[in-house]
Amino acid sequence: MRMKRICLAVMAAVIMVLSPVIPVWEEADADDPAEPAASEPKQYMYAITTDENNVNITKVRASENGSALEVVSKARTAGGASNISGFWDFDRTTGMGPFNSFYAAINIEKGSEYDNGEAMLSSAAGAVAFVLDPYDLSKTLNGTTFEGTYNIMLVIPTVYWKATSTNLYLSSSPSYAAGSSTVSGMKAYAHTATGADGVESVYPYIAIGVYEASVSDGRMLSVSGATPKADATNNQFKSYADALTPAPGSDYQQWNFYQWTLYKMMAYTVMGTKNSQYMLGLGPVYNSSASETGLADSAGPYADSTSSYSKLFIENSWGSMAEFVGDACFCNRTLYAGNTLGGQTISDHHHPKVARAILPSSGWTGAAYSNSAFWDLPKSDGGTVFGFSEPGDQVWSNIGWCSLRVGGFWAIGPSSGVSCLDGCDSLSFLYTNIGSRLAYVMAADAVSATFEESGLRYRTMSEDAVSLIGYAGSPVNVSVPGTVAYGGHEFDVASVGYKAFYGCSTIESVDLGSVNVVGTKAFANCASLASLTIPGSVSKVGPYAFYGCEALQSLEMPGEGVLVCSGAFGMCTGLESASFTGSGVAIGTKAFYGCRSLASLDLSGVSKIGVKAFPYCNGLTEIIISGTVSSVGEYAFYGCASLASVVIEDGVASLARSAFSECRAITSLVVGSGLESVGPNAFYGLAFRDAGGEALDPTAENLRGHAFAGSSMVLDLVS
């Protein structure tokens, strides 16, 4: 392997000496704004293996998309967030992390559709407005710093789980095949809720508040920069959650026992240990007063605690306050827990008894249940240890009816942790060190509504607009309608979404109607697409939108200010003509890379030609760089082997490095008087001579305002 690497390195060095080679890999154009990421959930199964008493985690294994389970991390021997396996990192492009979870800003009330110029995914109350940057929750995934007040929550698609005596399996589906091993019978305990009609339903998402709950206008919130509420009863916290306006089919509540259990499982999975204190440190555990939320917004999903915060998916999960759990209570150490949509009032004592779930009186976990429904609930006492040496739960349970509180609370100092739980009387008594946390049981429409009409699938973007996201069957001629009706409301079809028709081999023609945006890879690799109608309404053609559409022959783009992003028409090998007749068109990196049949190119409406925009377009014999073009990017026309005539009009100010490198067929070059800079190797492969036949460097000073003609890769000054 070492010898192979040396040989490859030597070969690369030789090639670089011989010519300024254009890289052929795909990369983002720095001038292209970020494309809104589309979530592509993974199919997964994670397996936590414990010792025989289910106290110590010995290893964590993972499978994605059907692969065999492989060890991600072994038993933890060192603390600190830096010791979390990189396998659990959140993706900075999609925002998605382990368990397909992602952070979102959810509208508390109806939004304005735009926030600082970025369009919301939905402006409806209770719907996701933005997917957030997991490493800076003050910004959207596209980098927009949003204003106003939103519920900031960790959204978790349905998780199914099942426990054996020494293994806990968590998966994206109730039955999962990891290589040759299949685990079946997993249940979605945290995502299952009972409605008012008594019917249980499995919901596609739940969300957990990133912050300990604050209260404003009588509503429970999960917002940054607030003081958590700590002087209310459990029933009052429920009423604050009930005061929020959910999306249709969804419901807010306090987080309940099963949601807390799922969170605890998620924490253990990435931590590789049950000892949260040893993992991230004490943080604000000794503080007896409520802290300000949002102090860890830019700390990432996992952060070693400081005196002000701790973070493990959610903030302050064992910080200054414990948190009431809704829909659950204890009586004589027996657990009663439900999962009712919206939750039930604690004092009603209507929660179902959880069979065989009996807590010890107090102390560290000496052993824990492996029962699937209440995995890791302590079942025997260990010695009380005030330190970081013991893993798992600390439990304090009272006699008689009492509420359940979880997480860290300052009274027992370093014994507190993500899995710490306590029975306490909160039916009327007010505690100053117990708060709560918002949860949200979400129907699909809370993230965005999807529906199908006439064989095309759509997703709502706002109250007035939808995106075309897919299709059914084998479409041949696609005509995107201007509007579409759903739920008694008419929506504008504003965009074609990410990979909406990716690889559809049957499409022969597309009329984009009146859309504004064509998303990333929307029609990529549609090999039979021969006819394309782009309306003047289109302002952006996303990265690789029509990449590899080899049957496409002509392109006309009439819109004003259109951004043609990276690779948008790359490798459209049958494309013969392209024209841009509107003004202000910006052509991005590799937009027409490898369009070898392109013979006619009208750049009259173009303002910028990006890096490697038209390399290897061997059908081009002549081009006119319009005076509207301010700059021609690096390698823009690299290797256009048949290009014979080039006219650079007066308005063009700069030619970047290797702009016309390896265009050895040029016999006529006319350069306008406005050229100010010419990069290295801009005309590599050509030689220039002045009127006296002396060699001439192709600098801006020597080229501007002149015409050159010649043959055999030698151009002479003629005027």
C-alpha positions, 0 to 999 in steps of 0.5 A: 500500500505504501509503494502504491501511494508513492507511485501515485504521488509521483505520477501526480507530480509529473502531471502537474509539471507538464500542464496545469491540470484541472481537478475532476472531483466535485466541490462546492462553489464558494459563491453558491449560497447553501442549499436548504438541506433535505433530510435523508434519514438512515435506517439504523439499529444501535445495540447497548450491551451491559453486564449481567446486572444492567448497570455497566455498559460494556460496548455500543454497536451500530448498524446503518442501512442493513450493515452488520453490527459493529462496535462503535465504542467500548466501556468508557475509561475516560470522561469528557465530551472529547471521548464521544465517538465521532460516529455520533457527530451531527452532520453539518450539511443536513443537521441530522445526528444519531437516531436521525434527530435534528434541532428545530425552531418551532413556531409558537404562533403563526410566523411571517413566512420569512425571518431575516430573509430566509423562507420558513419551512412553514409559518403555521403555529406549531410547525417547524419553521427552521432546521437549526445548525446543531453546533450553533442553535442561534442560526438556521442550517443555512447560517441565518441568525433568526430573530423572534421567539421559537420553541427550540427543540430536539426532534426525534423521528420514531424510535423502536426499542427492545431489551434482553437481559444484557442488550438494548436494541434501538432502531428506526423500525420495529424489525431490523436486519443487521447483516444476517442477524434480525431483531424483531418485536421492537416497540415505539414506547416514547412515540406511542400516545393514546388520544381522547378516543382511547386509541393508541397511535404511533407518531412519526416524531416527538420533540424534546425541549432543548432548555428547561421550561420557562413560562410566558403568558401562561405558556410553557416554552423552550426558549433561549435566554430565559429563566427556567420556571421553578415555582409551580406544581406539576399540574400547573406545568401541565396547564402551561403546556396545554396553553400552547397552540399545536399543529393539527394532529399534534399536541404539547405536553410535559415530557413523560416517563417514556420520553425521558427514558428514550432521552436517557437511552440516547444519552447512554448510547453516545456516552458509552456509559451510564455515568453522566457526571463522570462523562461531562462533569458537575456543571451548575449542579451545586447552584440552588437557583435557576440559571439562564437558558441558552448558555450552551447554544454554541457548545454543540450537541455534547459539551463538557460542563462549565459553571454555567451549563451542561449539555448532552443533546439538551441543555442543563439535563442535570444542572441546577434543577430537577424536572417534573415528569408528566403523565407519571407518578409513584405510589408506595414505590410502584410506578404509574405511567401513561402516554396520553396525548397532552398528558393527564393531571397528576392528582387524578391518579388515572395513570396505568400501573406499570407492571413489575416496576418497583423502585428501591427506597433510595441509593445508587443502582445496584442492579437495573431492570432490563424490561423493555418498557422501563429499561434501566429503572433501578431495582435494588439499593447500592451504597450511596456514593457522592462521587463519579465512580458509580454509574447509573441511577440515583433514586429517592422514592417516597411513600404515598402518591407523589410526582416523579422528578428526574435529572440533576438537582442541587440538593444531593450534589454530585449524585445527580445526573441524567438518570437520577429520579425521585418521588416527591409531593408536588400536588400542592407544594411549590418547590424552588428547585424543580422545573419541567421540560416541554415535549411535543408529540408531532404529526407529520404535518408539524414538520411539513404536510406531504400529499399527492396530486395527479401523480406528483408529490408535494410538501408544504413550505408555508401557508401559501406555497409548496415544493414538488418533492417526488412522483409516482409511477413512470412519468414521461411528460412532466408539466409542473402546475402553477398551483395545486389544491390541498385541504381546501386551500390552493398553494403556489408550486414554488420549487422542485425539491431535492432529488425530486425526479433523481434518476427517473429514466422515463422522463422525456420532457419537463415544463417547470411552469412558474417555479422559482427554484429548482433544487439540488439534483432535482432532475439529475441523471434523467437520461431520457430528458430531451426537452426542458422549458425553464420559465422566467420565474426561475431565480435559482437552478440548484447544484447538479439539478440537471447533472447527467441529463445526456439527452438534453439538446437545448437550453434557454434561460430567460430569467433575470438574476438567475443563479446557476449553481455548481454542476447544474448542467454538468455532463449533459453530454448531448447539450448543443446550445445554451442561451441566457437572455435575461440580465444578471445571470451568474454561472457557478462552478462546473455548471456546464462541466463536460458538455462536450456537444455544446456548440452554441453559447449565448452569454449576452445576459451573463454577469459572472462566469464561475470556476470551471464553468465550461471546461471540456466543451469540445463542440464550442468553436466560437464564443463572445464574452459579453461586456456584462460579464465582470469576471471569468473564473479559473479554468472556465473554458479549460480544454475546449479543444475546438474553440477557434474564435474568442471575443472578450468585450469591453466590460470584462475586467478580469480573466482568472488563472487558466481561464482558456488554458489548453484551448490550443485551437484558438486562431482569433482573439479580440480583447476589449479595452476594459481588461484589468487583470489576467491570471497565470496560465490564462492562455496556457498552450498558446504563444503570443507575438507582437507586431515585430514578431517578438514574444509577448506575455499575455498580460492585461496590459499587452492584450487589452484593446487588441486583436490577435490572429494566427495558427498552430497555437501562435497568435500574432498581434494584428491591431 
